[in-house]
Amino acid sequence: MTDPILSPLHSRHEALGAKFSEFGGWLMPLQYAGVVAEHRAVRTAVGVFDVSHLGKMRVSGPSAADFVNTVITNDLRRIVPGQAQYTLLCNESGGVIDDMICYLISDDEVFIIPNASNTTTVVELIAAQAPAGISVVNEHRDYAIIAVQGTSSDETLAALGLPVGHEYLSFVRTSWAGTPLTVCRTGYTGERGYELVVPAEAAGALWDAVLAAGREYDIAPCGLGARDTLRTEMGYPLHGHDLSPEISPVMANLGWAVGWDKPTFWGADALRAQREAKSGPLLRGLKAQGRAIPRPEMVVFVGDAEVGEITSGTFSPTLQVGVALALLDRSVKLGDVVEVAVRNRREPFDVVKPPFVTPAVRES
């Protein structure tokens, strides 16, 4: 068995008493003080996450952005250099190979952040289709990513002299302590925040500086356990749960991330057929009426009929109830009440439209 990859910040996490777990082949902090405390720190103050396990790849060369646009679902022509875009990479049947963020640097350069476990596959698939003159490079180990998320994220980064206040899904290329740094107005928590892409060798110094700058704002180091509860409250899909090679953007209600008018992209014919047919399951939100805590793979019922399965589920620290995403038959509508098999009993859940908590990512 291959040993998991260690983050450039691993020693920092050990010193802070982190509990670790494997994520996509990387050994990453699951929690420090506890998932609920870290979750609340992001919702009420500011939290800092190491998300260096996320993939990093660069596509460059003449008209690299045009090439990438023939591969991904979303339309890069909707954005300009200096902006980022959520998108998906699909197979021929329309299933999701991965979801990712594309950072448009120029017409000739796109920086892409896929999921950790899918990075090698994504790089290989795109490289295999790249025309002459287009370079596709896996930079997974070359950079660290530090996410600063929460209501005081601007104040924390401003104390370091870093740019803040730019629009959601945009980025600024700058430097810090003589090191090149990209400050991205992105994140996976639903709160206002930023992701800092920094060369791996400079990650430790930047991590220390962020913690020091955020001390007066009650900053908390946060693990990936809180990141998961935060994203579930937002209804953000997680690949391998709510997205997969068998779950398409149409099923996951991600049609907004598809450039339907583009001439071509991977999986286009299958996705257009699914969209037209209006058949197959859809990803819905579920909110517990009682104290039940939903978990992935729990079966959802209407009467005696099985109508789907939970793909992501957790206890919401903000709402103090169980919330879930579930892939449900289209006969189940928003406003319906379903039952979830929790252990040996059926528990009632309301079918709702995510997010479960009001997002703050776009607040100015």
MARTOR-312247 format. One line per 2 residues: number of its first residue (from 0); their letters; for each residue x, z, y of C-alpha. Coordinates in Angstrom, 2 decimals. Last residue first. Layout:
<recs>
NUM	A	X Z Y | ... $
</recs>
This chain:
<recs>
363	SE	-19.55 -1.02 43.03 | -21.46 -0.18 39.85 $
361	RV	-21.11 -2.90 37.22 | -20.00 -0.70 34.32 $
359	AP	-22.55 2.04 34.98 | -24.83 1.57 32.00 $
357	TV	-28.15 3.45 31.71 | -28.23 5.16 28.30 $
355	FP	-30.01 3.83 25.19 | -28.83 0.32 25.96 $
353	PK	-30.59 -1.03 24.00 | -34.16 -2.26 23.41 $
351	VV	-36.31 0.14 21.46 | -37.85 0.58 18.01 $
349	DF	-38.96 4.22 17.78 | -37.75 6.18 14.78 $
347	PE	-39.65 8.28 12.23 | -37.77 10.02 9.38 $
345	RR	-38.32 9.38 5.68 | -36.86 11.92 3.28 $
343	NR	-34.32 12.20 0.50 | -31.13 11.64 2.52 $
341	VA	-32.31 9.90 5.66 | -34.45 6.91 4.70 $
339	VE	-35.43 5.52 8.09 | -39.06 5.07 9.12 $
337	VV	-40.34 2.60 11.68 | -42.36 2.93 14.87 $
335	DG	-43.05 -0.21 16.87 | -42.37 -0.46 20.61 $
333	LK	-40.11 -3.49 20.27 | -41.29 -5.56 17.34 $
331	VS	-40.71 -5.52 13.59 | -41.94 -8.81 12.08 $
329	RD	-38.53 -10.23 12.95 | -37.02 -8.31 10.03 $
327	LL	-34.49 -5.75 11.15 | -30.74 -5.44 11.56 $
325	AL	-30.32 -1.93 12.89 | -28.54 -0.34 15.82 $
323	AV	-28.85 3.40 15.94 | -29.65 6.49 17.97 $
321	GV	-30.03 10.14 16.91 | -31.04 12.61 19.58 $
319	QL	-29.29 14.79 22.18 | -29.66 12.09 24.85 $
317	TP	-26.09 12.26 26.17 | -24.39 13.47 22.98 $
315	SF	-26.13 10.68 21.05 | -25.96 11.40 17.33 $
313	TG	-24.82 8.31 15.47 | -25.81 5.02 13.89 $
311	ST	-24.42 1.54 13.44 | -25.62 -1.17 11.01 $
309	IE	-28.91 0.41 9.98 | -30.78 -1.63 7.40 $
307	GV	-33.85 -3.82 7.30 | -37.57 -4.21 6.69 $
305	EA	-38.03 -2.43 3.36 | -41.76 -2.36 2.69 $
303	DG	-43.53 0.81 1.57 | -44.87 1.58 5.05 $
301	VF	-42.49 -0.01 7.51 | -39.08 0.93 6.19 $
299	VV	-35.43 1.05 7.31 | -32.62 1.61 4.80 $
297	ME	-29.52 3.63 5.70 | -26.46 1.38 5.51 $
295	PR	-24.82 2.84 8.62 | -25.88 6.36 9.65 $
293	PI	-28.90 7.79 11.42 | -29.04 11.44 12.55 $
291	AR	-32.51 12.93 12.16 | -33.61 15.53 14.71 $
289	GQ	-37.01 14.08 15.62 | -38.36 10.96 17.26 $
287	AK	-35.10 9.17 16.55 | -34.21 6.13 18.64 $
285	LG	-33.69 2.73 17.03 | -32.24 -0.33 18.74 $
283	RL	-32.70 -3.80 17.34 | -30.50 -6.49 15.80 $
281	LP	-32.60 -9.40 14.64 | -33.41 -10.74 11.17 $
279	GS	-34.07 -14.36 10.23 | -36.29 -16.96 11.85 $
277	KA	-36.57 -18.43 15.32 | -35.95 -21.91 13.87 $
275	ER	-34.55 -23.30 17.13 | -32.02 -20.53 17.60 $
273	QA	-30.95 -20.72 13.98 | -30.50 -24.51 14.22 $
271	RL	-28.48 -24.16 17.43 | -26.32 -21.54 15.75 $
269	AD	-25.66 -23.72 12.71 | -24.75 -26.76 14.79 $
267	AG	-22.48 -24.80 17.14 | -20.50 -22.90 14.48 $
265	WF	-17.17 -23.53 16.20 | -17.71 -25.02 19.64 $
263	TP	-19.05 -28.34 20.87 | -20.61 -30.25 23.75 $
261	KD	-21.25 -27.07 25.75 | -24.88 -26.60 26.78 $
259	WG	-25.49 -23.61 24.54 | -22.53 -21.72 25.93 $
257	VA	-23.06 -18.65 23.77 | -22.52 -15.10 25.04 $
255	WG	-26.10 -14.86 26.35 | -27.25 -15.62 22.79 $
253	LN	-25.91 -12.22 21.80 | -29.13 -10.88 20.29 $
251	AM	-27.26 -9.88 17.10 | -29.17 -12.32 14.90 $
249	VP	-28.42 -15.18 17.30 | -24.78 -14.09 17.59 $
247	SI	-24.52 -14.41 13.78 | -24.34 -11.76 11.07 $
245	EP	-22.87 -12.96 7.76 | -19.29 -13.44 8.99 $
243	SL	-19.79 -10.06 10.66 | -21.37 -8.44 13.68 $
241	DH	-23.27 -5.13 13.81 | -20.97 -3.36 11.36 $
239	GH	-17.73 -5.22 10.66 | -17.46 -6.14 14.31 $
237	LP	-18.95 -3.46 16.53 | -21.90 -4.30 18.75 $
235	YG	-22.46 -2.61 22.13 | -25.80 -0.79 22.16 $
233	ME	-24.68 1.29 25.13 | -25.20 4.60 23.32 $
231	TR	-23.30 3.02 20.42 | -20.37 2.23 22.71 $
229	LT	-20.06 5.86 23.79 | -20.38 7.18 20.23 $
227	DR	-17.62 4.80 19.08 | -15.26 5.54 21.96 $
225	AG	-15.79 9.22 21.28 | -14.46 8.79 17.73 $
223	LG	-11.70 6.53 19.04 | -9.98 9.43 20.69 $
221	CP	-10.10 10.73 24.24 | -7.44 12.34 26.42 $
219	AI	-9.36 14.22 29.11 | -9.21 13.86 32.88 $
217	DY	-10.60 16.76 34.87 | -10.42 14.89 38.22 $
215	ER	-7.49 16.99 39.47 | -5.61 16.14 36.28 $
213	GA	-6.22 12.42 36.62 | -2.87 11.56 38.19 $
211	AL	-0.95 13.59 35.60 | -2.81 12.04 32.67 $
209	VA	-2.30 8.55 34.11 | 1.40 9.20 34.69 $
207	DW	1.97 10.39 31.12 | 0.23 7.31 29.73 $
205	LA	2.28 5.06 32.04 | 5.57 6.61 30.89 $
203	GA	4.60 6.23 27.25 | 3.41 2.64 27.59 $
201	AE	6.61 1.24 29.09 | 8.14 0.01 25.81 $
199	AP	4.83 -1.50 24.70 | 4.56 -3.82 27.69 $
197	VV	1.40 -2.88 29.62 | -2.25 -3.94 29.50 $
195	LE	-4.27 -1.38 31.46 | -7.99 -1.27 30.73 $
193	YG	-10.32 -0.15 33.50 | -13.46 1.85 34.01 $
191	RE	-17.03 2.25 35.20 | -18.98 3.61 32.27 $
189	GT	-20.60 1.71 29.42 | -17.89 2.84 27.02 $
187	YG	-16.24 -0.37 25.80 | -14.06 -1.31 28.74 $
185	TR	-13.27 -3.90 31.38 | -12.05 -4.03 34.96 $
183	CV	-8.60 -5.18 33.82 | -5.38 -3.95 35.42 $
181	TL	-2.48 -6.07 34.16 | 0.98 -4.53 34.40 $
179	PT	4.50 -5.85 34.86 | 7.02 -2.97 34.94 $
177	GA	9.04 -1.99 38.01 | 7.41 1.42 38.24 $
175	WS	4.03 -0.30 38.17 | 3.51 -4.02 38.57 $
173	TR	0.56 -6.29 39.36 | -1.76 -8.75 37.63 $
171	VF	-5.34 -8.05 38.69 | -8.32 -8.44 36.39 $
169	SL	-11.99 -9.37 36.46 | -14.83 -8.50 34.13 $
167	YE	-16.47 -6.12 36.63 | -15.37 -6.87 40.16 $
165	HG	-12.30 -5.38 41.76 | -12.52 -1.79 42.95 $
163	VP	-9.10 -0.63 41.84 | -5.51 -1.78 42.32 $
161	LG	-2.86 0.72 41.19 | -1.09 3.11 43.56 $
159	LA	-0.96 5.83 40.93 | -3.51 7.94 42.82 $
157	AL	-5.66 4.80 42.95 | -5.74 4.86 39.15 $
155	TE	-7.28 8.33 38.99 | -9.62 7.83 41.92 $
153	DS	-11.00 4.64 40.41 | -11.48 6.23 36.97 $
151	ST	-13.46 9.13 38.39 | -16.87 8.12 36.96 $
149	GQ	-15.42 7.24 33.61 | -12.94 5.13 31.69 $
147	VA	-9.17 4.68 31.74 | -8.27 2.48 28.77 $
145	II	-4.58 2.17 27.86 | -3.54 -1.02 26.09 $
143	AY	-0.06 -1.41 24.60 | 1.77 -4.70 24.46 $
141	DR	4.30 -6.52 22.28 | 2.91 -5.44 18.89 $
139	HE	-0.13 -7.75 18.89 | 1.58 -10.63 20.71 $
137	NV	0.46 -13.34 18.25 | 1.28 -16.69 19.85 $
135	VS	-0.77 -19.89 20.07 | 1.16 -22.66 21.83 $
133	IG	-0.54 -25.92 22.86 | 1.73 -28.96 23.20 $
131	AP	0.36 -30.76 20.18 | -3.25 -29.86 19.51 $
129	AQ	-4.32 -26.38 18.35 | -6.57 -26.36 15.29 $
127	AA	-4.27 -24.43 12.95 | -3.28 -22.13 15.81 $
125	IL	-6.91 -21.10 16.28 | -7.35 -20.15 12.63 $
123	EV	-3.97 -18.42 12.35 | -4.40 -16.38 15.53 $
121	VT	-7.94 -15.31 14.57 | -6.87 -14.32 11.05 $
119	TT	-3.89 -12.31 12.29 | -6.02 -10.54 14.89 $
117	NS	-8.97 -9.66 12.67 | -8.11 -6.05 11.80 $
115	AN	-7.29 -5.15 15.39 | -10.21 -6.79 17.14 $
113	PI	-9.53 -9.72 19.45 | -7.95 -9.57 22.92 $
111	IF	-7.18 -13.04 24.29 | -4.82 -14.16 27.06 $
109	VE	-5.56 -17.70 28.23 | -3.01 -19.98 29.88 $
107	DD	-2.98 -23.60 31.11 | -6.12 -23.67 33.23 $
105	SI	-4.97 -20.33 34.56 | -5.01 -16.64 33.67 $
103	LY	-8.43 -16.67 32.02 | -8.71 -13.38 30.14 $
101	CI	-10.74 -13.87 26.96 | -12.39 -10.80 25.44 $
99	MD	-13.17 -10.80 21.74 | -15.75 -10.97 18.96 $
97	DI	-14.61 -11.91 15.48 | -15.35 -14.17 12.52 $
95	VG	-19.00 -14.04 13.51 | -21.42 -15.97 11.33 $
93	GS	-22.67 -19.33 12.59 | -22.57 -21.10 9.21 $
91	EN	-19.44 -23.03 10.20 | -17.61 -19.88 11.22 $
89	CL	-17.82 -18.19 14.61 | -15.43 -16.90 17.25 $
87	LT	-17.20 -14.85 19.86 | -17.10 -14.30 23.62 $
85	YQ	-16.84 -11.69 26.36 | -15.31 -13.17 29.50 $
83	AQ	-12.53 -12.22 31.89 | -11.80 -13.27 35.46 $
81	GP	-8.58 -13.88 37.36 | -8.73 -17.62 36.86 $
79	VI	-12.36 -18.79 37.20 | -15.46 -18.14 35.11 $
77	RR	-18.47 -20.13 33.84 | -16.15 -22.94 32.73 $
75	LD	-14.94 -20.58 30.01 | -18.21 -21.22 28.18 $
73	NT	-19.04 -18.73 25.44 | -18.94 -19.62 21.75 $
71	IV	-15.18 -19.95 21.28 | -13.33 -22.95 19.81 $
69	TN	-13.88 -25.90 22.16 | -13.34 -23.56 25.13 $
67	VF	-9.95 -22.56 23.78 | -8.86 -26.20 24.09 $
65	DA	-10.11 -26.49 27.66 | -8.31 -23.25 28.53 $
63	AS	-5.04 -24.58 27.10 | -5.20 -27.59 29.44 $
61	PG	-1.41 -28.13 29.21 | 0.16 -25.20 27.36 $
59	SV	-0.74 -21.63 26.58 | -2.78 -19.52 24.17 $
57	RM	-1.75 -15.87 24.13 | -2.66 -13.18 21.65 $
55	KG	-3.26 -9.45 21.82 | -5.16 -7.49 19.20 $
53	LH	-6.65 -4.05 19.72 | -4.61 -1.29 18.08 $
51	SV	-3.27 -0.39 21.53 | -6.58 1.25 22.36 $
49	DF	-5.13 4.53 23.61 | -7.94 6.19 25.51 $
47	VG	-8.09 8.03 28.82 | -11.19 9.90 29.97 $
45	VA	-12.74 10.48 33.36 | -15.47 12.66 34.86 $
43	TR	-19.14 12.95 33.80 | -19.82 10.26 31.17 $
41	VA	-16.18 9.99 30.14 | -15.72 13.76 29.82 $
39	RH	-19.01 13.96 27.92 | -17.69 11.73 25.13 $
37	EA	-14.48 13.74 24.98 | -16.39 17.00 24.58 $
35	VV	-18.66 15.44 21.94 | -15.79 13.93 19.93 $
33	GA	-13.63 17.04 19.82 | -10.64 18.52 21.63 $
31	YQ	-8.33 15.73 20.38 | -10.17 13.01 18.48 $
29	LP	-9.73 9.96 16.26 | -6.20 9.20 17.41 $
27	ML	-4.87 5.97 15.88 | -3.00 4.97 12.72 $
25	WG	-3.22 1.17 12.77 | -4.36 -1.07 9.88 $
23	GF	-7.66 -1.95 11.54 | -8.34 1.66 12.45 $
21	ES	-6.76 4.42 10.37 | -7.53 8.00 11.34 $
19	FK	-5.69 10.66 13.30 | -6.42 14.14 14.61 $
17	AG	-4.70 14.62 17.94 | -2.76 17.75 18.82 $
15	LA	-1.57 16.64 22.26 | 2.05 16.42 21.06 $
13	EH	0.93 14.22 18.16 | -0.88 11.91 20.57 $
11	RS	2.20 11.56 22.73 | 4.33 10.80 19.67 $
9	HL	1.94 8.00 18.71 | 2.00 6.27 22.09 $
7	PS	3.71 3.06 20.93 | 0.90 3.01 18.35 $
5	LI	1.90 3.41 14.72 | 1.15 0.71 12.16 $
3	PD	-0.36 1.90 8.89 | 1.86 1.99 5.80 $
1	TM	1.31 -0.91 3.44 | 0.00 0.00 0.00 $
</recs>
